[in-house]
Amino acid sequence: MTLDMINRASMIVFLVMGAGKAQIIGRLLQPKTEADRKLPAALVRPHQGHVIWLLDRPAAAALTTMSN
């Protein structure tokens, strides 16, 4: 599946679990550098759809703000 095909989807869901993913999730959802903005998952920006991130607490640990 290509990035263009993914970005044409009406809904994209990322399901992320585990503390081992916390650092990369922080970089993806709260990017600080150009390198963070160029991570493959950061390039998922649907043209007309929505992105939903489902994270467990360990995966979200590096985020500075959280929403339930």
PAMARLO-799058 format. One record per residue: residue in three letters; x, y, z of N, C-alpha, C, CB in turn. Coordinates in steps of 0.2 Angstrom, whole numbers, plus 5000, padded with zeros to 4 digits. Glycine has a CB too. Layout:
N
<r type="Ala" n_c1="X" n_c2="Y" n_c3="Z" ca_c1="X" ca_c2="Y" ca_c3="Z" c_c1="X" c_c2="Y" c_c3="Z" cb_c1="X" cb_c2="Y" cb_c3="Z"/>
...
//
This chain:
68
<r type="Met" n_c1="5004" n_c2="4994" n_c3="5000" ca_c1="5000" ca_c2="5000" ca_c3="5000" c_c1="5005" c_c2="5006" c_c3="5000" cb_c1="4995" cb_c2="5000" cb_c3="5006"/>
<r type="Thr" n_c1="5003" n_c2="5011" n_c3="4996" ca_c1="5007" ca_c2="5017" ca_c3="4995" c_c1="5004" c_c2="5022" c_c3="5000" cb_c1="5007" cb_c2="5020" cb_c3="4988"/>
<r type="Leu" n_c1="5009" n_c2="5027" n_c3="5001" ca_c1="5007" ca_c2="5033" ca_c3="5005" c_c1="5001" c_c2="5037" c_c3="5002" cb_c1="5013" cb_c2="5038" cb_c3="5006"/>
<r type="Asp" n_c1="5001" n_c2="5038" n_c3="4996" ca_c1="4996" ca_c2="5041" ca_c3="4992" c_c1="4989" c_c2="5037" c_c3="4993" cb_c1="4997" cb_c2="5042" cb_c3="4985"/>
<r type="Met" n_c1="4989" n_c2="5031" n_c3="4993" ca_c1="4983" ca_c2="5027" ca_c3="4994" c_c1="4981" c_c2="5027" c_c3="5001" cb_c1="4985" cb_c2="5019" cb_c3="4992"/>
<r type="Ile" n_c1="4985" n_c2="5027" n_c3="5006" ca_c1="4983" ca_c2="5028" ca_c3="5013" c_c1="4980" c_c2="5035" c_c3="5014" cb_c1="4989" cb_c2="5027" cb_c3="5017"/>
<r type="Asn" n_c1="4983" n_c2="5040" n_c3="5011" ca_c1="4980" ca_c2="5047" ca_c3="5012" c_c1="4974" c_c2="5048" c_c3="5008" cb_c1="4986" cb_c2="5052" cb_c3="5009"/>
<r type="Arg" n_c1="4972" n_c2="5043" n_c3="5004" ca_c1="4965" ca_c2="5044" ca_c3="5001" c_c1="4960" c_c2="5041" c_c3="5005" cb_c1="4965" cb_c2="5041" cb_c3="4994"/>
<r type="Ala" n_c1="4962" n_c2="5037" n_c3="5010" ca_c1="4957" ca_c2="5034" ca_c3="5014" c_c1="4952" c_c2="5039" c_c3="5018" cb_c1="4960" cb_c2="5029" cb_c3="5020"/>
<r type="Ser" n_c1="4946" n_c2="5037" n_c3="5020" ca_c1="4942" ca_c2="5041" ca_c3="5023" c_c1="4943" c_c2="5041" c_c3="5031" cb_c1="4934" cb_c2="5039" cb_c3="5022"/>
<r type="Met" n_c1="4946" n_c2="5036" n_c3="5033" ca_c1="4948" ca_c2="5035" ca_c3="5040" c_c1="4954" c_c2="5031" c_c3="5041" cb_c1="4942" cb_c2="5032" cb_c3="5044"/>
<r type="Ile" n_c1="4959" n_c2="5033" n_c3="5045" ca_c1="4965" ca_c2="5030" ca_c3="5046" c_c1="4966" c_c2="5029" c_c3="5054" cb_c1="4971" cb_c2="5033" cb_c3="5043"/>
<r type="Val" n_c1="4967" n_c2="5023" n_c3="5056" ca_c1="4967" ca_c2="5022" ca_c3="5063" c_c1="4974" c_c2="5019" c_c3="5065" cb_c1="4962" cb_c2="5017" cb_c3="5066"/>
<r type="Phe" n_c1="4978" n_c2="5022" n_c3="5070" ca_c1="4984" ca_c2="5020" ca_c3="5072" c_c1="4982" c_c2="5017" c_c3="5079" cb_c1="4989" cb_c2="5025" cb_c3="5073"/>
<r type="Leu" n_c1="4984" n_c2="5011" n_c3="5080" ca_c1="4983" ca_c2="5007" ca_c3="5087" c_c1="4990" c_c2="5006" c_c3="5090" cb_c1="4979" cb_c2="5001" cb_c3="5087"/>
<r type="Val" n_c1="4992" n_c2="5009" n_c3="5095" ca_c1="4999" ca_c2="5009" ca_c3="5098" c_c1="4999" c_c2="5007" c_c3="5105" cb_c1="5003" cb_c2="5016" cb_c3="5097"/>
<r type="Met" n_c1="5003" n_c2="5002" n_c3="5106" ca_c1="5003" ca_c2="4999" ca_c3="5113" c_c1="5010" c_c2="4998" c_c3="5116" cb_c1="4999" cb_c2="4993" cb_c3="5114"/>
<r type="Gly" n_c1="5011" n_c2="5000" n_c3="5122" ca_c1="5018" ca_c2="4998" ca_c3="5125" c_c1="5022" c_c2="5004" c_c3="5126" cb_c1="5021" cb_c2="4993" cb_c3="5121"/>
<r type="Ala" n_c1="5026" n_c2="5004" n_c3="5131" ca_c1="5031" ca_c2="5009" ca_c3="5133" c_c1="5036" c_c2="5010" c_c3="5128" cb_c1="5034" cb_c2="5007" cb_c3="5140"/>
<r type="Gly" n_c1="5038" n_c2="5004" n_c3="5124" ca_c1="5043" ca_c2="5005" ca_c3="5119" c_c1="5042" c_c2="5009" c_c3="5113" cb_c1="5044" cb_c2="4998" cb_c3="5117"/>
<r type="Lys" n_c1="5035" n_c2="5011" n_c3="5113" ca_c1="5033" ca_c2="5016" ca_c3="5107" c_c1="5033" c_c2="5023" c_c3="5110" cb_c1="5027" cb_c2="5013" cb_c3="5105"/>
<r type="Ala" n_c1="5033" n_c2="5024" n_c3="5116" ca_c1="5032" ca_c2="5031" ca_c3="5119" c_c1="5036" c_c2="5036" c_c3="5116" cb_c1="5034" cb_c2="5031" cb_c3="5126"/>
<r type="Gln" n_c1="5043" n_c2="5035" n_c3="5115" ca_c1="5047" ca_c2="5040" ca_c3="5112" c_c1="5045" c_c2="5042" c_c3="5105" cb_c1="5054" cb_c2="5038" cb_c3="5112"/>
<r type="Ile" n_c1="5044" n_c2="5037" n_c3="5101" ca_c1="5042" ca_c2="5039" ca_c3="5094" c_c1="5035" c_c2="5042" c_c3="5093" cb_c1="5042" cb_c2="5032" cb_c3="5090"/>
<r type="Ile" n_c1="5030" n_c2="5040" n_c3="5098" ca_c1="5024" ca_c2="5043" ca_c3="5098" c_c1="5025" c_c2="5051" c_c3="5100" cb_c1="5019" cb_c2="5040" cb_c3="5103"/>
<r type="Gly" n_c1="5029" n_c2="5052" n_c3="5105" ca_c1="5030" ca_c2="5059" ca_c3="5107" c_c1="5033" c_c2="5063" c_c3="5101" cb_c1="5035" cb_c2="5059" cb_c3="5112"/>
<r type="Arg" n_c1="5037" n_c2="5060" n_c3="5097" ca_c1="5040" ca_c2="5063" ca_c3="5091" c_c1="5035" c_c2="5064" c_c3="5086" cb_c1="5046" cb_c2="5059" cb_c3="5088"/>
<r type="Leu" n_c1="5031" n_c2="5059" n_c3="5085" ca_c1="5025" ca_c2="5060" ca_c3="5080" c_c1="5020" c_c2="5065" c_c3="5081" cb_c1="5022" cb_c2="5053" cb_c3="5078"/>
<r type="Leu" n_c1="5018" n_c2="5065" n_c3="5087" ca_c1="5012" ca_c2="5069" ca_c3="5089" c_c1="5014" c_c2="5076" c_c3="5092" cb_c1="5008" cb_c2="5065" cb_c3="5094"/>
<r type="Gln" n_c1="5020" n_c2="5077" n_c3="5094" ca_c1="5022" ca_c2="5083" ca_c3="5096" c_c1="5029" c_c2="5084" c_c3="5093" cb_c1="5022" cb_c2="5083" cb_c3="5104"/>
<r type="Pro" n_c1="5029" n_c2="5085" n_c3="5087" ca_c1="5036" ca_c2="5086" ca_c3="5083" c_c1="5040" c_c2="5092" c_c3="5085" cb_c1="5035" cb_c2="5085" cb_c3="5076"/>
<r type="Lys" n_c1="5046" n_c2="5091" n_c3="5086" ca_c1="5050" ca_c2="5097" ca_c3="5088" c_c1="5055" c_c2="5099" c_c3="5082" cb_c1="5054" cb_c2="5096" cb_c3="5094"/>
<r type="Thr" n_c1="5057" n_c2="5094" n_c3="5078" ca_c1="5062" ca_c2="5095" ca_c3="5073" c_c1="5059" c_c2="5093" c_c3="5066" cb_c1="5068" cb_c2="5091" cb_c3="5074"/>
<r type="Glu" n_c1="5063" n_c2="5095" n_c3="5061" ca_c1="5061" ca_c2="5093" ca_c3="5054" c_c1="5061" c_c2="5086" c_c3="5053" cb_c1="5065" cb_c2="5097" cb_c3="5049"/>
<r type="Ala" n_c1="5066" n_c2="5082" n_c3="5056" ca_c1="5066" ca_c2="5075" ca_c3="5056" c_c1="5060" c_c2="5072" c_c3="5059" cb_c1="5073" cb_c2="5073" cb_c3="5060"/>
<r type="Asp" n_c1="5057" n_c2="5074" n_c3="5064" ca_c1="5051" ca_c2="5072" ca_c3="5067" c_c1="5045" c_c2="5072" c_c3="5062" cb_c1="5049" cb_c2="5076" cb_c3="5074"/>
<r type="Arg" n_c1="5045" n_c2="5078" n_c3="5059" ca_c1="5040" ca_c2="5079" ca_c3="5054" c_c1="5040" c_c2="5075" c_c3="5048" cb_c1="5040" cb_c2="5086" cb_c3="5052"/>
<r type="Lys" n_c1="5046" n_c2="5072" n_c3="5047" ca_c1="5047" ca_c2="5067" ca_c3="5041" c_c1="5047" c_c2="5060" c_c3="5042" cb_c1="5054" cb_c2="5069" cb_c3="5038"/>
<r type="Leu" n_c1="5045" n_c2="5058" n_c3="5048" ca_c1="5044" ca_c2="5051" ca_c3="5050" c_c1="5039" c_c2="5048" c_c3="5046" cb_c1="5043" cb_c2="5050" cb_c3="5058"/>
<r type="Pro" n_c1="5039" n_c2="5042" n_c3="5044" ca_c1="5034" ca_c2="5039" ca_c3="5039" c_c1="5027" c_c2="5040" c_c3="5042" cb_c1="5035" cb_c2="5032" cb_c3="5038"/>
<r type="Ala" n_c1="5025" n_c2="5039" n_c3="5048" ca_c1="5019" ca_c2="5040" ca_c3="5050" c_c1="5016" c_c2="5047" c_c3="5051" cb_c1="5018" cb_c2="5037" cb_c3="5057"/>
<r type="Ala" n_c1="5021" n_c2="5052" n_c3="5051" ca_c1="5020" ca_c2="5059" ca_c3="5051" c_c1="5017" c_c2="5061" c_c3="5044" cb_c1="5026" cb_c2="5063" cb_c3="5053"/>
<r type="Leu" n_c1="5019" n_c2="5057" n_c3="5039" ca_c1="5017" ca_c2="5059" ca_c3="5032" c_c1="5010" c_c2="5057" c_c3="5031" cb_c1="5022" cb_c2="5056" cb_c3="5027"/>
<r type="Val" n_c1="5007" n_c2="5053" n_c3="5035" ca_c1="5000" ca_c2="5051" ca_c3="5034" c_c1="4995" c_c2="5057" c_c3="5036" cb_c1="4998" cb_c2="5045" cb_c3="5039"/>
<r type="Arg" n_c1="4993" n_c2="5060" n_c3="5031" ca_c1="4988" ca_c2="5066" ca_c3="5031" c_c1="4983" c_c2="5065" c_c3="5026" cb_c1="4992" cb_c2="5073" cb_c3="5030"/>
<r type="Pro" n_c1="4977" n_c2="5062" n_c3="5028" ca_c1="4972" ca_c2="5061" ca_c3="5023" c_c1="4969" c_c2="5067" c_c3="5020" cb_c1="4966" cb_c2="5057" cb_c3="5026"/>
<r type="His" n_c1="4968" n_c2="5067" n_c3="5013" ca_c1="4966" ca_c2="5073" ca_c3="5010" c_c1="4959" c_c2="5075" c_c3="5012" cb_c1="4966" cb_c2="5071" cb_c3="5002"/>
<r type="Gln" n_c1="4955" n_c2="5070" n_c3="5013" ca_c1="4948" ca_c2="5072" ca_c3="5016" c_c1="4945" c_c2="5068" c_c3="5021" cb_c1="4943" cb_c2="5072" cb_c3="5010"/>
<r type="Gly" n_c1="4950" n_c2="5064" n_c3="5024" ca_c1="4948" ca_c2="5059" ca_c3="5029" c_c1="4950" c_c2="5061" c_c3="5036" cb_c1="4950" cb_c2="5052" cb_c3="5028"/>
<r type="His" n_c1="4950" n_c2="5057" n_c3="5041" ca_c1="4952" ca_c2="5058" ca_c3="5048" c_c1="4957" c_c2="5053" c_c3="5050" cb_c1="4946" cb_c2="5058" cb_c3="5052"/>
<r type="Val" n_c1="4962" n_c2="5055" n_c3="5055" ca_c1="4966" ca_c2="5051" ca_c3="5058" c_c1="4964" c_c2="5050" c_c3="5065" cb_c1="4974" cb_c2="5053" cb_c3="5057"/>
<r type="Ile" n_c1="4964" n_c2="5044" n_c3="5067" ca_c1="4962" ca_c2="5042" ca_c3="5074" c_c1="4968" c_c2="5039" c_c3="5077" cb_c1="4956" cb_c2="5038" cb_c3="5075"/>
<r type="Trp" n_c1="4971" n_c2="5041" n_c3="5083" ca_c1="4976" ca_c2="5038" ca_c3="5087" c_c1="4973" c_c2="5035" c_c3="5093" cb_c1="4982" cb_c2="5043" cb_c3="5088"/>
<r type="Leu" n_c1="4974" n_c2="5028" n_c3="5094" ca_c1="4972" ca_c2="5025" ca_c3="5100" c_c1="4979" c_c2="5022" c_c3="5103" cb_c1="4967" cb_c2="5019" cb_c3="5098"/>
<r type="Leu" n_c1="4980" n_c2="5025" n_c3="5109" ca_c1="4986" ca_c2="5024" ca_c3="5113" c_c1="4984" c_c2="5021" c_c3="5120" cb_c1="4991" cb_c2="5030" cb_c3="5113"/>
<r type="Asp" n_c1="4988" n_c2="5016" n_c3="5122" ca_c1="4988" ca_c2="5015" ca_c3="5129" c_c1="4992" c_c2="5020" c_c3="5133" cb_c1="4990" cb_c2="5007" cb_c3="5131"/>
<r type="Arg" n_c1="4991" n_c2="5020" n_c3="5140" ca_c1="4995" ca_c2="5025" ca_c3="5144" c_c1="5003" c_c2="5024" c_c3="5143" cb_c1="4993" cb_c2="5024" cb_c3="5151"/>
<r type="Pro" n_c1="5005" n_c2="5018" n_c3="5143" ca_c1="5013" ca_c2="5017" ca_c3="5142" c_c1="5015" c_c2="5020" c_c3="5135" cb_c1="5015" cb_c2="5010" cb_c3="5142"/>
<r type="Ala" n_c1="5011" n_c2="5019" n_c3="5130" ca_c1="5013" ca_c2="5022" ca_c3="5123" c_c1="5013" c_c2="5030" c_c3="5123" cb_c1="5009" cb_c2="5019" cb_c3="5118"/>
<r type="Ala" n_c1="5008" n_c2="5032" n_c3="5127" ca_c1="5007" ca_c2="5040" ca_c3="5128" c_c1="5011" c_c2="5043" c_c3="5133" cb_c1="5000" cb_c2="5041" cb_c3="5129"/>
<r type="Ala" n_c1="5016" n_c2="5040" n_c3="5136" ca_c1="5019" ca_c2="5042" ca_c3="5142" c_c1="5024" c_c2="5048" c_c3="5140" cb_c1="5024" cb_c2="5037" cb_c3="5145"/>
<r type="Ala" n_c1="5026" n_c2="5049" n_c3="5134" ca_c1="5031" ca_c2="5054" ca_c3="5132" c_c1="5027" c_c2="5061" c_c3="5130" cb_c1="5035" cb_c2="5052" cb_c3="5127"/>
<r type="Leu" n_c1="5020" n_c2="5060" n_c3="5130" ca_c1="5016" ca_c2="5066" ca_c3="5128" c_c1="5016" c_c2="5071" c_c3="5133" cb_c1="5009" cb_c2="5064" cb_c3="5125"/>
<r type="Thr" n_c1="5016" n_c2="5077" n_c3="5132" ca_c1="5015" ca_c2="5082" ca_c3="5137" c_c1="5008" c_c2="5084" c_c3="5139" cb_c1="5019" cb_c2="5089" cb_c3="5135"/>
<r type="Thr" n_c1="5004" n_c2="5083" n_c3="5135" ca_c1="4996" ca_c2="5083" ca_c3="5136" c_c1="4993" c_c2="5077" c_c3="5134" cb_c1="4993" cb_c2="5090" cb_c3="5133"/>
<r type="Met" n_c1="4988" n_c2="5075" n_c3="5138" ca_c1="4984" ca_c2="5069" ca_c3="5136" c_c1="4976" c_c2="5071" c_c3="5136" cb_c1="4986" cb_c2="5063" cb_c3="5140"/>
<r type="Ser" n_c1="4973" n_c2="5067" n_c3="5132" ca_c1="4965" ca_c2="5068" ca_c3="5132" c_c1="4963" c_c2="5061" c_c3="5133" cb_c1="4963" cb_c2="5071" cb_c3="5126"/>
<r type="Asn" n_c1="4957" n_c2="5060" n_c3="5137" ca_c1="4954" ca_c2="5053" ca_c3="5137" c_c1="4950" c_c2="5052" c_c3="5132" cb_c1="4950" cb_c2="5053" cb_c3="5144"/>
//
